[in-house]
Amino acid sequence: MDLIEAGARVLAEEGRPAVTARRLAAEVGASTMAVYTNFGSMDELFVQMCREGFARFGIALDGPADTDDPVADWVAQGWAYRRFALDDPHLYRVMFGDLLALFRADLAAAGVGPVPDTFGSLLRRLARCVEAGRMAIDDLHLAGEAVWSAVHGHMTIELGGYFDAIRRDPVQAYAQGMRLLGLGLGDEPRALERSMRAARRRAGSQVTGQPPASGGNARRVSGR
């Protein structure tokens, strides 16, 4: 994993030409043979970097439990999305940058469909909101694309240093984005506020740096 971490960092900061076996070996304190022993080739390292990133991403998105408040579950997933990007900024950048475009064919040939898999996690949560009567969505896929565009856009701006540069609160901006998405997807304002508060309590340190409230208000759906 050290080589993947180093590769993602160099790729994100300096571009693909800088990612060489010699450079990565120096980054992790190993010989160049470590790259070829573990991955066979530089191209395979790039493919594995992408696969590893989306595997971690999927775990993060599926982390928040299903409860009897599907909107809170959806918002909690939104906070988990942000936390993943903040915890693995280099990997996040390269996953959604040139790396995925370059190696899409290789990933498909290997039976890996990272974007549909992680995107499907979002669609499942939105579908539960519809089933519960909390959201009115005619085209689930289109709604998912709108949500993804909003949260990914925010994270691209946040990771780029915008909020730090102008001394604005990224947490407040992210929460407002989720709020506007929920309202636009048809949720009732007061119900949405309750769900957002519940999701933020559940997210705890993912949002504020503090541990989650003891016990929280999240109740798992029976059988989940």
BAMI-853504 format. One record per atom (N, C-alpha, C): residue in one letter; residue number from 1; atom name; x, y, z. Coordinates in pm, whole numbers. Layout:
<nodes>
  residu  num  atome      xx      yy      zz
       A  NUM     CA       X       Y       Z
...
</nodes>
This chain:
<nodes>
  residu  num  atome      xx      yy      zz
       M    1      N      82    -121       0
       M    1     CA       0       0       0
       M    1      C      85     126       0
       D    2      N     211     116      51
       D    2     CA     297     234      52
       D    2      C     321     284     -90
       L    3      N     340     192    -184
       L    3     CA     364     232    -322
       L    3      C     242     299    -382
       I    4      N     123     250    -349
       I    4     CA       0     311    -399
       I    4      C     -16     451    -342
       E    5      N       9     465    -212
       E    5     CA      -2     597    -149
       E    5      C      98     694    -211
       A    6      N     221     648    -227
       A    6     CA     325     734    -285
       A    6      C     291     769    -429
       G    7      N     244     670    -504
       G    7     CA     208     695    -643
       G    7      C      97     797    -656
       A    8      N      -4     786    -570
       A    8     CA    -116     881    -574
       A    8      C     -69    1021    -541
       R    9      N      18    1032    -442
       R    9     CA      68    1165    -401
       R    9      C     148    1230    -514
       V   10      N     240    1156    -572
       V   10     CA     324    1212    -679
       V   10      C     239    1244    -801
       L   11      N     147    1155    -835
       L   11     CA      61    1177    -951
       L   11      C     -25    1300    -934
       A   12      N     -84    1317    -815
       A   12     CA    -171    1431    -791
       A   12      C     -94    1563    -790
       E   13      N      27    1561    -736
       E   13     CA     102    1685    -719
       E   13      C     190    1721    -839
       E   14      N     238    1619    -912
       E   14     CA     337    1648   -1016
       E   14      C     301    1595   -1155
       G   15      N     196    1514   -1164
       G   15     CA     157    1463   -1294
       G   15      C     218    1327   -1326
       R   16      N     163    1264   -1427
       R   16     CA     203    1126   -1458
       R   16      C     350    1110   -1494
       P   17      N     413    1203   -1569
       P   17     CA     554    1182   -1603
       P   17      C     645    1166   -1481
       A   18      N     605    1222   -1368
       A   18     CA     689    1212   -1248
       A   18      C     678    1077   -1180
       V   19      N     578     998   -1215
       V   19     CA     556     870   -1148
       V   19      C     636     762   -1220
       T   20      N     754     738   -1170
       T   20     CA     843     636   -1226
       T   20      C     877     535   -1117
       A   21      N     924     419   -1159
       A   21     CA     963     317   -1063
       A   21      C    1074     368    -971
       R   22      N    1169     440   -1029
       R   22     CA    1279     493    -949
       R   22      C    1229     593    -845
       R   23      N    1137     682    -887
       R   23     CA    1085     783    -795
       R   23      C    1005     718    -682
       L   24      N     920     624    -715
       L   24     CA     838     560    -612
       L   24      C     923     478    -517
       A   25      N    1024     412    -571
       A   25     CA    1114     334    -485
       A   25      C    1183     426    -384
       A   26      N    1225     542    -431
       A   26     CA    1290     637    -342
       A   26      C    1192     689    -237
       E   27      N    1066     708    -277
       E   27     CA     965     760    -185
       E   27      C     940     664     -68
       V   28      N     945     534     -95
       V   28     CA     912     436      10
       V   28      C    1036     368      68
       G   29      N    1154     407      18
       G   29     CA    1276     349      71
       G   29      C    1297     205      28
       A   30      N    1267     175     -98
       A   30     CA    1283      39    -149
       A   30      C    1358      44    -282
       S   31      N    1380     -72    -341
       S   31     CA    1444     -78    -472
       S   31      C    1337     -72    -580
       T   32      N    1379     -42    -702
       T   32     CA    1283     -37    -812
       T   32      C    1217    -172    -835
       M   33      N    1285    -280    -797
       M   33     CA    1226    -412    -815
       M   33      C    1098    -428    -734
       A   34      N    1082    -351    -626
       A   34     CA     959    -361    -545
       A   34      C     837    -329    -629
       V   35      N     850    -232    -720
       V   35     CA     737    -196    -806
       V   35      C     700    -313    -895
       Y   36      N     800    -373    -959
       Y   36     CA     772    -480   -1056
       Y   36      C     737    -611    -987
       T   37      N     791    -634    -868
       T   37     CA     755    -755    -794
       T   37      C     609    -750    -750
       N   38      N     565    -633    -705
       N   38     CA     429    -620    -653
       N   38      C     324    -595    -761
       F   39      N     364    -531    -870
       F   39     CA     264    -491    -969
       F   39      C     293    -536   -1111
       G   40      N     414    -579   -1139
       G   40     CA     446    -629   -1272
       G   40      C     487    -519   -1368
       S   41      N     419    -406   -1363
       S   41     CA     450    -295   -1453
       S   41      C     396    -166   -1393
       M   42      N     441     -54   -1446
       M   42     CA     389      75   -1400
       M   42      C     241      89   -1434
       D   43      N     202      44   -1553
       D   43     CA      61      53   -1590
       D   43      C     -27     -24   -1492
       E   44      N      20    -141   -1449
       E   44     CA     -59    -221   -1355
       E   44      C     -66    -151   -1219
       L   45      N      40     -81   -1181
       L   45     CA      35      -5   -1058
       L   45      C     -73     102   -1065
       F   46      N     -83     170   -1180
       F   46     CA    -187     271   -1197
       F   46      C    -327     209   -1186
       V   47      N    -344      93   -1249
       V   47     CA    -473      24   -1243
       V   47      C    -506     -12   -1098
       Q   48      N    -409     -67   -1027
       Q   48     CA    -433    -106    -889
       Q   48      C    -457      16    -799
       M   49      N    -395     127    -832
       M   49     CA    -418     250    -758
       M   49      C    -564     291    -770
       C   50      N    -614     283    -891
       C   50     CA    -754     318    -915
       C   50      C    -848     220    -845
       R   51      N    -818      93    -854
       R   51     CA    -902      -8    -790
       R   51      C    -903       8    -639
       E   52      N    -786      31    -582
       E   52     CA    -776      48    -437
       E   52      C    -853     172    -392
       G   53      N    -842     279    -469
       G   53     CA    -914     401    -434
       G   53      C   -1064     379    -431
       F   54      N   -1117     315    -532
       F   54     CA   -1261     293    -536
       F   54      C   -1307     188    -435
       A   55      N   -1219      95    -401
       A   55     CA   -1254      -1    -296
       A   55      C   -1270      71    -163
       R   56      N   -1177     158    -131
       R   56     CA   -1186     236      -6
       R   56      C   -1307     329     -10
       F   57      N   -1329     389    -125
       F   57     CA   -1441     480    -142
       F   57      C   -1573     408    -117
       G   58      N   -1585     288    -172
       G   58     CA   -1708     211    -153
       G   58      C   -1732     177      -8
       I   59      N   -1626     140      63
       I   59     CA   -1638     110     206
       I   59      C   -1686     233     282
       A   60      N   -1630     348     248
       A   60     CA   -1670     473     314
       A   60      C   -1816     505     289
       L   61      N   -1861     491     164
       L   61     CA   -1999     525     130
       L   61      C   -2099     431     194
       D   62      N   -2061     306     210
       D   62     CA   -2152     208     270
       D   62      C   -2143     204     422
       G   63      N   -2054     286     478
       G   63     CA   -2034     285     622
       G   63      C   -2156     325     704
       P   64      N   -2223     436     673
       P   64     CA   -2340     476     752
       P   64      C   -2450     371     744
       A   65      N   -2504     336     859
       A   65     CA   -2605     230     865
       A   65      C   -2738     273     804
       D   66      N   -2815     176     759
       D   66     CA   -2955     199     721
       D   66      C   -3038     207     849
       T   67      N   -3116     312     862
       T   67     CA   -3201     328     980
       T   67      C   -3345     352     933
       D   68      N   -3433     388    1029
       D   68     CA   -3570     419     992
       D   68      C   -3585     563     943
       D   69      N   -3474     634     923
       D   69     CA   -3476     768     864
       D   69      C   -3386     767     741
       P   70      N   -3443     732     623
       P   70     CA   -3359     720     504
       P   70      C   -3296     850     459
       V   71      N   -3358     964     490
       V   71     CA   -3297    1092     451
       V   71      C   -3173    1117     536
       A   72      N   -3181    1088     666
       A   72     CA   -3063    1100     750
       A   72      C   -2953    1006     702
       D   73      N   -2990     887     656
       D   73     CA   -2892     793     604
       D   73      C   -2823     849     480
       W   74      N   -2901     912     394
       W   74     CA   -2846     974     272
       W   74      C   -2752    1089     307
       V   75      N   -2792    1175     401
       V   75     CA   -2707    1286     441
       V   75      C   -2580    1233     509
       A   76      N   -2594    1129     591
       A   76     CA   -2477    1070     656
       A   76      C   -2378    1017     552
       Q   77      N   -2431     961     444
       Q   77     CA   -2343     916     337
       Q   77      C   -2270    1035     275
       G   78      N   -2341    1149     265
       G   78     CA   -2276    1269     214
       G   78      C   -2159    1313     300
       W   79      N   -2175    1306     432
       W   79     CA   -2065    1340     522
       W   79      C   -1951    1239     508
       A   80      N   -1985    1112     487
       A   80     CA   -1882    1009     469
       A   80      C   -1804    1033     340
       Y   81      N   -1873    1080     237
       Y   81     CA   -1808    1114     110
       Y   81      C   -1701    1222     135
       R   82      N   -1742    1326     206
       R   82     CA   -1648    1436     234
       R   82      C   -1529    1386     316
       R   83      N   -1555    1304     417
       R   83     CA   -1448    1255     501
       R   83      C   -1347    1173     421
       F   84      N   -1397    1091     329
       F   84     CA   -1306    1012     246
       F   84      C   -1214    1103     166
       A   85      N   -1271    1206     104
       A   85     CA   -1190    1297      23
       A   85      C   -1087    1370     107
       L   86      N   -1122    1408     230
       L   86     CA   -1029    1478     317
       L   86      C    -920    1385     370
       D   87      N    -956    1259     396
       D   87     CA    -859    1164     450
       D   87      C    -762    1113     344
       D   88      N    -809    1100     219
       D   88     CA    -726    1049     109
       D   88      C    -729    1147      -8
       P   89      N    -681    1271      12
       P   89     CA    -698    1374     -92
       P   89      C    -627    1342    -222
       H   90      N    -507    1285    -213
       H   90     CA    -434    1256    -337
       H   90      C    -503    1144    -414
       L   91      N    -542    1040    -341
       L   91     CA    -610     928    -407
       L   91      C    -742     975    -465
       Y   92      N    -814    1057    -392
       Y   92     CA    -942    1109    -441
       Y   92      C    -923    1187    -571
       R   93      N    -822    1273    -574
       R   93     CA    -799    1353    -694
       R   93      C    -769    1266    -816
       V   94      N    -681    1167    -798
       V   94     CA    -643    1088    -915
       V   94      C    -751     990    -956
       M   95      N    -833     945    -861
       M   95     CA    -942     854    -895
       M   95      C   -1037     917    -995
       F   96      N   -1067    1045    -975
       F   96     CA   -1164    1112   -1061
       F   96      C   -1099    1199   -1166
       G   97      N    -968    1185   -1182
       G   97     CA    -897    1262   -1282
       G   97      C    -859    1175   -1400
       D   98      N    -739    1200   -1452
       D   98     CA    -694    1130   -1572
       D   98      C    -678     980   -1551
       L   99      N    -655     940   -1426
       L   99     CA    -628     798   -1399
       L   99      C    -745     711   -1442
       L  100      N    -866     749   -1405
       L  100     CA    -982     668   -1440
       L  100      C   -1005     667   -1590
       A  101      N    -989     782   -1655
       A  101     CA   -1008     789   -1800
       A  101      C    -905     704   -1873
       L  102      N    -781     709   -1826
       L  102     CA    -674     634   -1893
       L  102      C    -692     484   -1882
       F  103      N    -742     438   -1767
       F  103     CA    -743     294   -1742
       F  103      C    -883     235   -1733
       R  104      N    -982     306   -1786
       R  104     CA   -1119     254   -1783
       R  104      C   -1128     118   -1852
       A  105      N   -1063     105   -1968
       A  105     CA   -1069     -21   -2042
       A  105      C   -1004    -134   -1962
       D  106      N    -891    -105   -1897
       D  106     CA    -822    -208   -1817
       D  106      C    -909    -252   -1699
       L  107      N    -975    -156   -1636
       L  107     CA   -1061    -189   -1523
       L  107      C   -1180    -272   -1567
       A  108      N   -1238    -237   -1681
       A  108     CA   -1352    -312   -1732
       A  108      C   -1309    -455   -1769
       A  109      N   -1192    -468   -1830
       A  109     CA   -1143    -601   -1867
       A  109      C   -1118    -688   -1744
       A  110      N   -1085    -622   -1633
       A  110     CA   -1060    -695   -1509
       A  110      C   -1188    -722   -1432
       G  111      N   -1301    -682   -1491
       G  111     CA   -1428    -703   -1424
       G  111      C   -1456    -605   -1314
       V  112      N   -1392    -489   -1318
       V  112     CA   -1409    -388   -1214
       V  112      C   -1487    -271   -1272
       G  113      N   -1598    -238   -1209
       G  113     CA   -1677    -123   -1252
       G  113      C   -1690     -25   -1139
       P  114      N   -1584      49   -1103
       P  114     CA   -1585     127    -980
       P  114      C   -1690     236    -975
       V  115      N   -1709     310   -1083
       V  115     CA   -1805     420   -1077
       V  115      C   -1948     368   -1061
       P  116      N   -1994     269   -1143
       P  116     CA   -2129     217   -1121
       P  116      C   -2148     159    -981
       D  117      N   -2047      92    -926
       D  117     CA   -2060      31    -795
       D  117      C   -2083     136    -687
       T  118      N   -1999     238    -684
       T  118     CA   -2012     340    -581
       T  118      C   -2131     430    -609
       F  119      N   -2159     456    -734
       F  119     CA   -2276     536    -770
       F  119      C   -2404     464    -730
       G  120      N   -2402     332    -745
       G  120     CA   -2519     252    -707
       G  120      C   -2550     263    -559
       S  121      N   -2447     282    -477
       S  121     CA   -2470     299    -334
       S  121      C   -2551     425    -307
       L  122      N   -2521     532    -379
       L  122     CA   -2599     655    -368
       L  122      C   -2741     634    -417
       L  123      N   -2757     569    -531
       L  123     CA   -2891     549    -586
       L  123      C   -2979     467    -493
       R  124      N   -2919     369    -426
       R  124     CA   -2996     287    -333
       R  124      C   -3050     372    -218
       R  125      N   -2971     463    -169
       R  125     CA   -3017     548     -59
       R  125      C   -3124     646    -106
       L  126      N   -3108     699    -225
       L  126     CA   -3213     787    -277
       L  126      C   -3343     710    -299
       A  127      N   -3332     587    -346
       A  127     CA   -3452     505    -368
       A  127      C   -3526     481    -237
       R  128      N   -3454     461    -127
       R  128     CA   -3518     442       3
       R  128      C   -3592     569      46
       C  129      N   -3537     685      11
       C  129     CA   -3605     812      43
       C  129      C   -3736     823     -33
       V  130      N   -3735     778    -158
       V  130     CA   -3857     780    -239
       V  130      C   -3959     682    -182
       E  131      N   -3914     562    -149
       E  131     CA   -4004     459     -96
       E  131      C   -4070     504      35
       A  132      N   -3998     584     112
       A  132     CA   -4052     632     239
       A  132      C   -4142     755     221
       G  133      N   -4156     802      99
       G  133     CA   -4240     919      73
       G  133      C   -4173    1050     108
       R  134      N   -4043    1049     126
       R  134     CA   -3971    1170     164
       R  134      C   -3920    1249      43
       M  135      N   -3900    1183     -69
       M  135     CA   -3852    1251    -188
       M  135      C   -3938    1213    -307
       A  136      N   -3951    1306    -402
       A  136     CA   -4026    1282    -525
       A  136      C   -3927    1288    -641
       I  137      N   -3886    1171    -688
       I  137     CA   -3783    1163    -792
       I  137      C   -3838    1081    -908
       D  138      N   -3843    1142   -1026
       D  138     CA   -3889    1071   -1146
       D  138      C   -3777     990   -1210
       D  139      N   -3658    1047   -1214
       D  139     CA   -3543     983   -1278
       D  139      C   -3435     968   -1172
       L  140      N   -3425     848   -1115
       L  140     CA   -3333     824   -1005
       L  140      C   -3189     847   -1048
       H  141      N   -3153     800   -1165
       H  141     CA   -3017     813   -1214
       H  141      C   -2979     960   -1231
       L  142      N   -3071    1038   -1286
       L  142     CA   -3045    1181   -1305
       L  142      C   -3030    1252   -1172
       A  143      N   -3115    1215   -1076
       A  143     CA   -3105    1275    -942
       A  143      C   -2970    1241    -879
       G  144      N   -2927    1117    -896
       G  144     CA   -2797    1077    -843
       G  144      C   -2684    1157    -905
       E  145      N   -2693    1180   -1036
       E  145     CA   -2590    1260   -1102
       E  145      C   -2586    1402   -1048
       A  146      N   -2704    1458   -1018
       A  146     CA   -2709    1594    -963
       A  146      C   -2644    1598    -825
       V  147      N   -2674    1498    -742
       V  147     CA   -2614    1492    -608
       V  147      C   -2463    1476    -619
       W  148      N   -2420    1383    -701
       W  148     CA   -2276    1358    -715
       W  148      C   -2203    1482    -767
       S  149      N   -2264    1549    -866
       S  149     CA   -2202    1670    -920
       S  149      C   -2183    1775    -812
       A  150      N   -2284    1788    -725
       A  150     CA   -2278    1890    -620
       A  150      C   -2170    1858    -516
       V  151      N   -2169    1734    -466
       V  151     CA   -2073    1702    -360
       V  151      C   -1931    1694    -416
       H  152      N   -1917    1641    -538
       H  152     CA   -1784    1635    -597
       H  152      C   -1733    1776    -628
       G  153      N   -1821    1861    -675
       G  153     CA   -1780    1998    -701
       G  153      C   -1734    2067    -575
       H  154      N   -1809    2048    -467
       H  154     CA   -1768    2108    -340
       H  154      C   -1631    2058    -298
       M  155      N   -1610    1926    -305
       M  155     CA   -1484    1871    -258
       M  155      C   -1367    1914    -345
       T  156      N   -1389    1931    -474
       T  156     CA   -1283    1981    -561
       T  156      C   -1241    2121    -518
       I  157      N   -1340    2204    -485
       I  157     CA   -1312    2340    -439
       I  157      C   -1245    2338    -301
       E  158      N   -1298    2256    -210
       E  158     CA   -1241    2252     -75
       E  158      C   -1098    2203     -76
       L  159      N   -1071    2095    -149
       L  159     CA    -936    2042    -155
       L  159      C    -840    2138    -224
       G  160      N    -894    2223    -309
       G  160     CA    -811    2321    -377
       G  160      C    -772    2439    -288
       G  161      N    -826    2445    -167
       G  161     CA    -787    2548     -73
       G  161      C    -871    2673     -72
       Y  162      N    -984    2671    -145
       Y  162     CA   -1067    2792    -157
       Y  162      C   -1116    2841     -21
       F  163      N   -1172    2754      59
       F  163     CA   -1232    2797     185
       F  163      C   -1126    2849     283
       D  164      N   -1010    2784     286
       D  164     CA    -902    2833     370
       D  164      C    -856    2972     324
       A  165      N    -848    2989     193
       A  165     CA    -796    3114     139
       A  165      C    -884    3234     174
       I  166      N   -1015    3214     174
       I  166     CA   -1104    3327     202
       I  166      C   -1166    3320     342
       R  167      N   -1117    3224     421
       R  167     CA   -1159    3209     561
       R  167      C   -1312    3191     572
       R  168      N   -1360    3100     493
       R  168     CA   -1501    3061     501
       R  168      C   -1509    2918     552
       D  169      N   -1625    2883     607
       D  169     CA   -1643    2752     670
       D  169      C   -1691    2649     568
       P  170      N   -1607    2551     532
       P  170     CA   -1649    2450     435
       P  170      C   -1759    2360     488
       V  171      N   -1763    2338     619
       V  171     CA   -1867    2252     677
       V  171      C   -2004    2316     659
       Q  172      N   -2014    2446     684
       Q  172     CA   -2141    2516     667
       Q  172      C   -2184    2514     520
       A  173      N   -2088    2534     430
       A  173     CA   -2121    2533     288
       A  173      C   -2167    2395     242
       Y  174      N   -2099    2291     292
       Y  174     CA   -2135    2155     253
       Y  174      C   -2274    2119     305
       A  175      N   -2302    2156     431
       A  175     CA   -2434    2128     488
       A  175      C   -2542    2201     411
       Q  176      N   -2516    2325     373
       Q  176     CA   -2616    2399     296
       Q  176      C   -2639    2335     160
       G  177      N   -2533    2284      99
       G  177     CA   -2549    2214     -28
       G  177      C   -2637    2092     -14
       M  178      N   -2616    2013      91
       M  178     CA   -2699    1896     115
       M  178      C   -2844    1937     143
       R  179      N   -2860    2045     217
       R  179     CA   -2995    2095     248
       R  179      C   -3070    2134     119
       L  180      N   -3004    2208      32
       L  180     CA   -3068    2251     -92
       L  180      C   -3097    2132    -183
       L  181      N   -3009    2033    -183
       L  181     CA   -3036    1912    -260
       L  181      C   -3160    1841    -207
       G  182      N   -3168    1826     -75
       G  182     CA   -3284    1760     -16
       G  182      C   -3414    1831     -47
       L  183      N   -3413    1964     -37
       L  183     CA   -3533    2041     -70
       L  183      C   -3567    2027    -218
       G  184      N   -3466    2033    -302
       G  184     CA   -3490    2021    -446
       G  184      C   -3543    1885    -486
       L  185      N   -3508    1782    -409
       L  185     CA   -3556    1647    -438
       L  185      C   -3692    1619    -374
       G  186      N   -3748    1720    -308
       G  186     CA   -3887    1709    -266
       G  186      C   -3914    1688    -119
       D  187      N   -3811    1688     -34
       D  187     CA   -3837    1664     108
       D  187      C   -3901    1786     171
       E  188      N   -3978    1762     277
       E  188     CA   -4044    1870     350
       E  188      C   -3942    1938     441
       P  189      N   -3940    2072     445
       P  189     CA   -3833    2144     515
       P  189      C   -3810    2102     659
       R  190      N   -3917    2091     740
       R  190     CA   -3897    2058     881
       R  190      C   -3846    1915     899
       A  191      N   -3900    1825     818
       A  191     CA   -3853    1686     826
       A  191      C   -3706    1677     783
       L  192      N   -3671    1754     682
       L  192     CA   -3533    1754     634
       L  192      C   -3439    1806     742
       E  193      N   -3478    1912     811
       E  193     CA   -3392    1966     917
       E  193      C   -3369    1864    1027
       R  194      N   -3475    1791    1063
       R  194     CA   -3459    1688    1166
       R  194      C   -3361    1581    1119
       S  195      N   -3375    1542     995
       S  195     CA   -3286    1438     942
       S  195      C   -3143    1487     932
       M  196      N   -3126    1612     894
       M  196     CA   -2990    1666     883
       M  196      C   -2923    1675    1019
       R  197      N   -2998    1713    1120
       R  197     CA   -2942    1718    1255
       R  197      C   -2903    1577    1301
       A  198      N   -2990    1481    1274
       A  198     CA   -2960    1342    1313
       A  198      C   -2836    1292    1241
       A  199      N   -2824    1322    1112
       A  199     CA   -2709    1277    1034
       A  199      C   -2580    1341    1085
       R  200      N   -2589    1466    1122
       R  200     CA   -2468    1535    1170
       R  200      C   -2424    1480    1305
       R  201      N   -2520    1447    1389
       R  201     CA   -2484    1384    1516
       R  201      C   -2417    1249    1493
       R  202      N   -2473    1174    1399
       R  202     CA   -2415    1043    1369
       R  202      C   -2275    1056    1310
       A  203      N   -2256    1156    1225
       A  203     CA   -2126    1172    1160
       A  203      C   -2018    1212    1259
       G  204      N   -2056    1289    1361
       G  204     CA   -1963    1323    1467
       G  204      C   -1831    1377    1419
       S  205      N   -1724    1303    1443
       S  205     CA   -1590    1349    1411
       S  205      C   -1568    1365    1261
       Q  206      N   -1652    1301    1179
       Q  206     CA   -1639    1321    1035
       Q  206      C   -1665    1466     997
       V  207      N   -1742    1535    1080
       V  207     CA   -1777    1673    1050
       V  207      C   -1696    1771    1134
       T  208      N   -1694    1749    1264
       T  208     CA   -1644    1851    1356
       T  208      C   -1511    1819    1421
       G  209      N   -1465    1698    1407
       G  209     CA   -1345    1658    1477
       G  209      C   -1373    1603    1616
       Q  210      N   -1500    1602    1658
       Q  210     CA   -1539    1549    1787
       Q  210      C   -1596    1409    1769
       P  211      N   -1592    1325    1871
       P  211     CA   -1649    1190    1859
       P  211      C   -1800    1195    1846
       P  212      N   -1861    1093    1782
       P  212     CA   -2007    1090    1770
       P  212      C   -2074    1093    1905
       A  213      N   -2194    1150    1909
       A  213     CA   -2271    1153    2034
       A  213      C   -2295    1011    2080
       S  214      N   -2287     988    2210
       S  214     CA   -2303     853    2265
       S  214      C   -2440     798    2231
       G  215      N   -2441     687    2162
       G  215     CA   -2567     624    2126
       G  215      C   -2632     686    2006
       G  216      N   -2628     821    1998
       G  216     CA   -2692     889    1887
       G  216      C   -2841     865    1883
       N  217      N   -2904     908    1775
       N  217     CA   -3046     885    1756
       N  217      C   -3073     788    1642
       A  218      N   -2968     726    1592
       A  218     CA   -2986     637    1479
       A  218      C   -3033     500    1526
       R  219      N   -3142     456    1469
       R  219     CA   -3189     321    1497
       R  219      C   -3181     240    1369
       R  220      N   -3110     130    1376
       R  220     CA   -3095      47    1256
       R  220      C   -3229     -13    1216
       V  221      N   -3245     -26    1084
       V  221     CA   -3362     -94    1032
       V  221      C   -3352    -241    1068
       S  222      N   -3459    -300    1112
       S  222     CA   -3459    -440    1153
       S  222      C   -3407    -528    1042
       G  223      N   -3311    -615    1077
       G  223     CA   -3258    -709     980
       G  223      C   -3142    -654     901
       R  224      N   -3109    -525     919
       R  224     CA   -2999    -467     844
       R  224      C   -2867    -491     916
</nodes>
